Amino acid sequence: GNPFRLSRDRQQRAWEFITDNPAMLDYFVDGRDHLIATLDRPHGSDLKSDIAALTAMSETLGLLDGLYQRREVNAADHDRAQWDLWWDIAGLVPGALPASGLTKAGFNLTEIGLRSMLESNGWGPADAERVRLDALGDSETRLAILASVAVCSTFETFVADGRIPAQPAPPVPDVDSPDVGLEYLTALHDWAANADIDDASVAWLLLAATTFVGPHELAVNRAAELSADEEQD
């Protein structure tokens, strides 16, 4: 094994350290040319290198999505704090007016009602949890589309090279589904189970999908299947 490989606990702590740093996303964006050059490599040198390259791209995309999601949630929390502060100061207004206690109470009720009306009509800041869920949904949709492009490109290459016979193409994600990633993987597995394709090619197609969508263990299993097939050959 690799003596420098991080344990799962240390990986998690490293991930939290990176995603908790608000400047990290800007660091990656500013260094995009170097990042792209590091990840970009030609296919075909050897199977392990191809799998490692796909994994590195997938993990980098996951990191960027995590940073983006954290930034969006932090921005929502900041907006909420500003909104609350505005109303806290507005609530001090009656204390500076020559008003009776009854008038002050009426002012407070009006303030509460006005704030509630504004928030219910979308004038207030977005809910941080809603922002987080929306960001997660956007990420899942993007990754499902990317996985589909990878699968379809690989499928078309295999057909063009004569590795597999021409047949109906793999399914594509339903981007309107709330569970786009899971539904896409299910449809892809169902398609693969009925397709006229050898096991090694199926493993490649599923690897192209599960590298970007679904639990990391699925991609590991596909990579192991491919490695076993290569050793037998």
GUMARGU-165384 format. One record per residue (C-alpha): residue in three letters; residue number from 1; x, y, z. Coordinates in nm, 3 decimals. Each point is the difference from the previous one (the first is absolute). Layout:
+-------+------+---------+---------+---------+
: vexlo : gulo :      xx :      yy :      zz :
+-------+------+---------+---------+---------+
:   ALA :  NUM :       X :       Y :       Z :
...
+-------+------+---------+---------+---------+
END
This chain:
+-------+------+---------+---------+---------+
: vexlo : gulo :      xx :      yy :      zz :
+-------+------+---------+---------+---------+
:   GLY :    1 :   0.000 :   0.000 :   0.000 :
:   ASN :    2 :   0.093 :   0.364 :  -0.029 :
:   PRO :    3 :   0.152 :   0.111 :   0.336 :
:   PHE :    4 :  -0.098 :   0.359 :  -0.076 :
:   ARG :    5 :  -0.367 :  -0.082 :  -0.070 :
:   LEU :    6 :  -0.233 :   0.187 :   0.237 :
:   SER :    7 :  -0.243 :  -0.190 :   0.218 :
:   ARG :    8 :  -0.371 :   0.065 :  -0.051 :
:   ASP :    9 :  -0.005 :   0.211 :   0.316 :
:   ARG :   10 :   0.289 :   0.216 :  -0.121 :
:   GLN :   11 :  -0.153 :   0.025 :  -0.345 :
:   GLN :   12 :  -0.321 :   0.128 :   0.159 :
:   ARG :   13 :   0.190 :   0.253 :   0.211 :
:   ALA :   14 :   0.199 :   0.116 :  -0.303 :
:   TRP :   15 :  -0.323 :   0.037 :  -0.196 :
:   GLU :   16 :  -0.160 :   0.204 :   0.279 :
:   PHE :   17 :   0.310 :   0.219 :   0.028 :
:   ILE :   18 :  -0.009 :   0.075 :  -0.374 :
:   THR :   19 :  -0.374 :   0.057 :  -0.030 :
:   ASP :   20 :  -0.007 :   0.219 :   0.312 :
:   ASN :   21 :   0.253 :   0.236 :  -0.159 :
:   PRO :   22 :  -0.200 :   0.269 :  -0.187 :
:   ALA :   23 :   0.304 :   0.094 :  -0.210 :
:   MET :   24 :   0.059 :  -0.353 :  -0.132 :
:   LEU :   25 :  -0.252 :   0.026 :  -0.285 :
:   ASP :   26 :   0.166 :   0.319 :  -0.123 :
:   TYR :   27 :   0.336 :  -0.178 :   0.026 :
:   PHE :   28 :  -0.116 :  -0.272 :  -0.239 :
:   VAL :   29 :  -0.169 :   0.244 :  -0.236 :
:   ASP :   30 :   0.304 :   0.227 :  -0.014 :
:   GLY :   31 :   0.223 :  -0.302 :  -0.065 :
:   ARG :   32 :  -0.230 :  -0.162 :  -0.253 :
:   ASP :   33 :   0.264 :  -0.027 :  -0.275 :
:   HIS :   34 :   0.235 :  -0.194 :   0.227 :
:   LEU :   35 :  -0.286 :  -0.216 :   0.128 :
:   ILE :   36 :  -0.114 :  -0.087 :  -0.353 :
:   ALA :   37 :   0.356 :  -0.077 :  -0.110 :
:   THR :   38 :   0.041 :  -0.231 :   0.300 :
:   LEU :   39 :  -0.319 :  -0.194 :  -0.072 :
:   ASP :   40 :   0.021 :  -0.010 :  -0.381 :
:   ARG :   41 :   0.162 :  -0.312 :  -0.140 :
:   PRO :   42 :  -0.046 :  -0.218 :  -0.312 :
:   HIS :   43 :  -0.198 :  -0.322 :   0.029 :
:   GLY :   44 :   0.156 :  -0.336 :  -0.063 :
:   SER :   45 :   0.342 :  -0.008 :   0.163 :
:   ASP :   46 :  -0.118 :  -0.273 :   0.239 :
:   LEU :   47 :  -0.320 :  -0.099 :   0.175 :
:   LYS :   48 :   0.105 :   0.101 :   0.351 :
:   SER :   49 :   0.104 :   0.345 :  -0.121 :
:   ASP :   50 :  -0.333 :   0.046 :  -0.179 :
:   ILE :   51 :  -0.194 :  -0.096 :   0.313 :
:   ALA :   52 :   0.220 :   0.224 :   0.216 :
:   ALA :   53 :  -0.058 :   0.292 :  -0.239 :
:   LEU :   54 :  -0.378 :  -0.047 :   0.009 :
:   THR :   55 :   0.008 :  -0.025 :   0.378 :
:   ALA :   56 :   0.209 :   0.316 :   0.033 :
:   MET :   57 :  -0.242 :   0.192 :  -0.222 :
:   SER :   58 :  -0.300 :  -0.130 :   0.194 :
:   GLU :   59 :   0.152 :   0.085 :   0.339 :
:   THR :   60 :   0.099 :   0.346 :  -0.120 :
:   LEU :   61 :  -0.352 :   0.067 :  -0.125 :
:   GLY :   62 :  -0.138 :  -0.122 :   0.333 :
:   LEU :   63 :   0.237 :   0.231 :   0.186 :
:   LEU :   64 :  -0.099 :   0.299 :  -0.214 :
:   ASP :   65 :  -0.369 :  -0.077 :   0.049 :
:   GLY :   66 :   0.055 :  -0.028 :   0.376 :
:   LEU :   67 :   0.178 :   0.335 :   0.007 :
:   TYR :   68 :  -0.273 :   0.162 :  -0.208 :
:   GLN :   69 :  -0.274 :  -0.143 :   0.221 :
:   ARG :   70 :   0.174 :   0.122 :   0.314 :
:   ARG :   71 :   0.042 :   0.348 :  -0.149 :
:   GLU :   72 :  -0.368 :   0.017 :  -0.094 :
:   VAL :   73 :  -0.112 :  -0.111 :   0.348 :
:   ASN :   74 :   0.238 :   0.245 :   0.167 :
:   ALA :   75 :  -0.137 :   0.279 :  -0.219 :
:   ALA :   76 :  -0.357 :  -0.096 :   0.097 :
:   ASP :   77 :   0.094 :   0.002 :   0.370 :
:   HIS :   78 :   0.159 :   0.344 :  -0.043 :
:   ASP :   79 :  -0.308 :   0.136 :  -0.180 :
:   ARG :   80 :  -0.223 :  -0.132 :   0.278 :
:   ALA :   81 :   0.218 :   0.167 :   0.265 :
:   GLN :   82 :  -0.017 :   0.332 :  -0.186 :
:   TRP :   83 :  -0.378 :  -0.033 :  -0.034 :
:   ASP :   84 :  -0.042 :  -0.074 :   0.370 :
:   LEU :   85 :   0.223 :   0.293 :   0.093 :
:   TRP :   86 :  -0.208 :   0.236 :  -0.217 :
:   TRP :   87 :  -0.318 :  -0.099 :   0.182 :
:   ASP :   88 :   0.169 :   0.013 :   0.339 :
:   ILE :   89 :   0.092 :   0.363 :  -0.067 :
:   ALA :   90 :  -0.345 :   0.073 :  -0.141 :
:   GLY :   91 :  -0.146 :  -0.131 :   0.325 :
:   LEU :   92 :   0.183 :   0.273 :   0.190 :
:   VAL :   93 :  -0.191 :   0.277 :  -0.181 :
:   PRO :   94 :  -0.293 :   0.021 :   0.248 :
:   GLY :   95 :   0.244 :   0.060 :   0.284 :
:   ALA :   96 :   0.114 :   0.323 :  -0.166 :
:   LEU :   97 :  -0.354 :   0.127 :  -0.057 :
:   PRO :   98 :  -0.232 :   0.185 :   0.243 :
:   ALA :   99 :  -0.241 :  -0.290 :  -0.011 :
:   SER :  100 :  -0.206 :  -0.179 :   0.265 :
:   GLY :  101 :   0.053 :  -0.361 :   0.094 :
:   LEU :  102 :  -0.312 :  -0.093 :  -0.199 :
:   THR :  103 :   0.136 :   0.173 :  -0.309 :
:   LYS :  104 :   0.331 :  -0.175 :   0.044 :
:   ALA :  105 :  -0.175 :  -0.335 :   0.026 :
:   GLY :  106 :  -0.197 :   0.077 :  -0.313 :
:   PHE :  107 :   0.319 :   0.097 :  -0.180 :
:   ASN :  108 :   0.162 :  -0.329 :   0.100 :
:   LEU :  109 :  -0.298 :  -0.202 :  -0.125 :
:   THR :  110 :   0.006 :   0.193 :  -0.327 :
:   GLU :  111 :   0.372 :  -0.065 :  -0.032 :
:   ILE :  112 :  -0.049 :  -0.373 :   0.058 :
:   GLY :  113 :  -0.286 :  -0.015 :  -0.248 :
:   LEU :  114 :   0.190 :   0.198 :  -0.261 :
:   ARG :  115 :   0.308 :  -0.219 :   0.034 :
:   SER :  116 :  -0.207 :  -0.317 :  -0.027 :
:   MET :  117 :  -0.180 :   0.133 :  -0.308 :
:   LEU :  118 :   0.326 :   0.098 :  -0.169 :
:   GLU :  119 :   0.166 :  -0.332 :   0.073 :
:   SER :  120 :  -0.300 :  -0.201 :  -0.121 :
:   ASN :  121 :   0.008 :   0.195 :  -0.326 :
:   GLY :  122 :   0.368 :  -0.067 :  -0.060 :
:   TRP :  123 :   0.140 :   0.333 :   0.119 :
:   GLY :  124 :   0.207 :  -0.152 :   0.277 :
:   PRO :  125 :   0.322 :  -0.199 :  -0.031 :
:   ALA :  126 :  -0.003 :  -0.359 :  -0.120 :
:   ASP :  127 :  -0.008 :  -0.276 :   0.259 :
:   ALA :  128 :   0.351 :  -0.144 :   0.043 :
:   GLU :  129 :  -0.125 :  -0.360 :   0.001 :
:   ARG :  130 :  -0.195 :   0.063 :  -0.320 :
:   VAL :  131 :   0.311 :   0.150 :  -0.158 :
:   ARG :  132 :   0.203 :  -0.306 :   0.105 :
:   LEU :  133 :  -0.254 :  -0.243 :  -0.147 :
:   ASP :  134 :  -0.024 :   0.197 :  -0.324 :
:   ALA :  135 :   0.380 :   0.004 :  -0.032 :
:   LEU :  136 :   0.013 :  -0.376 :   0.062 :
:   GLY :  137 :  -0.271 :  -0.055 :  -0.261 :
:   ASP :  138 :   0.182 :   0.213 :  -0.255 :
:   SER :  139 :   0.321 :  -0.191 :   0.064 :
:   GLU :  140 :  -0.170 :  -0.338 :  -0.036 :
:   THR :  141 :  -0.161 :   0.106 :  -0.326 :
:   ARG :  142 :   0.328 :   0.128 :  -0.147 :
:   LEU :  143 :   0.184 :  -0.318 :   0.098 :
:   ALA :  144 :  -0.275 :  -0.223 :  -0.141 :
:   ILE :  145 :   0.019 :   0.185 :  -0.331 :
:   LEU :  146 :   0.379 :  -0.029 :  -0.001 :
:   ALA :  147 :  -0.024 :  -0.372 :   0.079 :
:   SER :  148 :  -0.246 :  -0.046 :  -0.287 :
:   VAL :  149 :   0.232 :   0.180 :  -0.243 :
:   ALA :  150 :   0.289 :  -0.221 :   0.114 :
:   VAL :  151 :  -0.208 :  -0.317 :  -0.039 :
:   CYS :  152 :  -0.142 :   0.093 :  -0.340 :
:   SER :  153 :   0.342 :   0.106 :  -0.132 :
:   THR :  154 :   0.154 :  -0.328 :   0.115 :
:   PHE :  155 :  -0.291 :  -0.197 :  -0.147 :
:   GLU :  156 :   0.032 :   0.172 :  -0.339 :
:   THR :  157 :   0.377 :  -0.064 :  -0.001 :
:   PHE :  158 :  -0.053 :  -0.370 :   0.073 :
:   VAL :  159 :  -0.256 :  -0.028 :  -0.281 :
:   ALA :  160 :   0.222 :   0.188 :  -0.248 :
:   ASP :  161 :   0.299 :  -0.222 :   0.088 :
:   GLY :  162 :  -0.208 :  -0.315 :  -0.044 :
:   ARG :  163 :   0.047 :  -0.098 :   0.363 :
:   ILE :  164 :  -0.377 :  -0.027 :   0.047 :
:   PRO :  165 :  -0.280 :  -0.026 :  -0.260 :
:   ALA :  166 :  -0.220 :   0.295 :  -0.088 :
:   GLN :  167 :  -0.307 :   0.012 :   0.224 :
:   PRO :  168 :  -0.223 :   0.247 :   0.187 :
:   ALA :  169 :   0.204 :   0.264 :   0.179 :
:   PRO :  170 :   0.023 :   0.026 :   0.380 :
:   PRO :  171 :  -0.268 :   0.201 :   0.184 :
:   VAL :  172 :   0.040 :   0.366 :   0.089 :
:   PRO :  173 :  -0.086 :   0.166 :   0.334 :
:   ASP :  174 :  -0.340 :   0.151 :   0.071 :
:   VAL :  175 :   0.120 :   0.342 :   0.114 :
:   ASP :  176 :  -0.344 :   0.083 :   0.143 :
:   SER :  177 :   0.012 :  -0.290 :   0.244 :
:   PRO :  178 :   0.070 :   0.078 :   0.367 :
:   ASP :  179 :   0.215 :  -0.318 :   0.009 :
:   VAL :  180 :   0.169 :   0.047 :  -0.336 :
:   GLY :  181 :   0.323 :  -0.179 :   0.093 :
:   LEU :  182 :  -0.156 :  -0.310 :   0.154 :
:   GLU :  183 :  -0.263 :  -0.032 :  -0.275 :
:   TYR :  184 :   0.265 :   0.035 :  -0.269 :
:   LEU :  185 :   0.218 :  -0.273 :   0.154 :
:   THR :  186 :  -0.301 :  -0.229 :   0.034 :
:   ALA :  187 :  -0.099 :   0.054 :  -0.364 :
:   LEU :  188 :   0.360 :  -0.050 :  -0.114 :
:   HIS :  189 :   0.033 :  -0.329 :   0.191 :
:   ASP :  190 :  -0.331 :  -0.121 :  -0.144 :
:   TRP :  191 :   0.117 :   0.093 :  -0.350 :
:   ALA :  192 :   0.337 :  -0.173 :   0.047 :
:   ALA :  193 :  -0.166 :  -0.317 :   0.130 :
:   ASN :  194 :  -0.193 :  -0.035 :  -0.329 :
:   ALA :  195 :   0.266 :   0.131 :  -0.240 :
:   ASP :  196 :   0.208 :  -0.216 :  -0.235 :
:   ILE :  197 :   0.330 :   0.100 :   0.157 :
:   ASP :  198 :   0.289 :  -0.200 :   0.148 :
:   ASP :  199 :   0.070 :   0.025 :   0.371 :
:   ALA :  200 :   0.320 :   0.206 :  -0.036 :
:   SER :  201 :  -0.176 :   0.262 :  -0.213 :
:   VAL :  202 :  -0.290 :   0.012 :   0.245 :
:   ALA :  203 :   0.249 :   0.055 :   0.282 :
:   TRP :  204 :   0.155 :   0.293 :  -0.191 :
:   LEU :  205 :  -0.340 :   0.157 :  -0.066 :
:   LEU :  206 :  -0.107 :  -0.036 :   0.362 :
:   LEU :  207 :   0.335 :   0.134 :   0.118 :
:   ALA :  208 :  -0.049 :   0.308 :  -0.219 :
:   ALA :  209 :  -0.331 :   0.060 :   0.179 :
:   THR :  210 :   0.074 :  -0.099 :   0.359 :
:   THR :  211 :   0.321 :   0.202 :   0.008 :
:   PHE :  212 :  -0.218 :   0.312 :  -0.009 :
:   VAL :  213 :  -0.336 :  -0.117 :   0.136 :
:   GLY :  214 :  -0.077 :  -0.218 :   0.300 :
:   PRO :  215 :   0.201 :  -0.142 :   0.289 :
:   HIS :  216 :   0.377 :  -0.008 :  -0.049 :
:   GLU :  217 :  -0.003 :  -0.375 :   0.073 :
:   LEU :  218 :  -0.184 :  -0.065 :  -0.328 :
:   ALA :  219 :   0.283 :   0.154 :  -0.201 :
:   VAL :  220 :   0.255 :  -0.197 :   0.201 :
:   ASN :  221 :  -0.183 :  -0.324 :  -0.082 :
:   ARG :  222 :  -0.013 :   0.082 :  -0.372 :
:   ALA :  223 :   0.371 :   0.082 :  -0.001 :
:   ALA :  224 :   0.076 :  -0.333 :   0.171 :
:   GLU :  225 :  -0.202 :  -0.188 :  -0.262 :
:   LEU :  226 :   0.189 :   0.171 :  -0.282 :
:   SER :  227 :   0.337 :  -0.074 :   0.162 :
:   ALA :  228 :  -0.094 :  -0.367 :   0.040 :
:   ASP :  229 :  -0.105 :  -0.022 :  -0.366 :
:   GLU :  230 :   0.328 :   0.160 :  -0.111 :
:   GLU :  231 :   0.207 :  -0.246 :   0.205 :
:   GLN :  232 :  -0.189 :  -0.293 :  -0.155 :
:   ASP :  233 :   0.072 :   0.136 :  -0.347 :
+-------+------+---------+---------+---------+
END
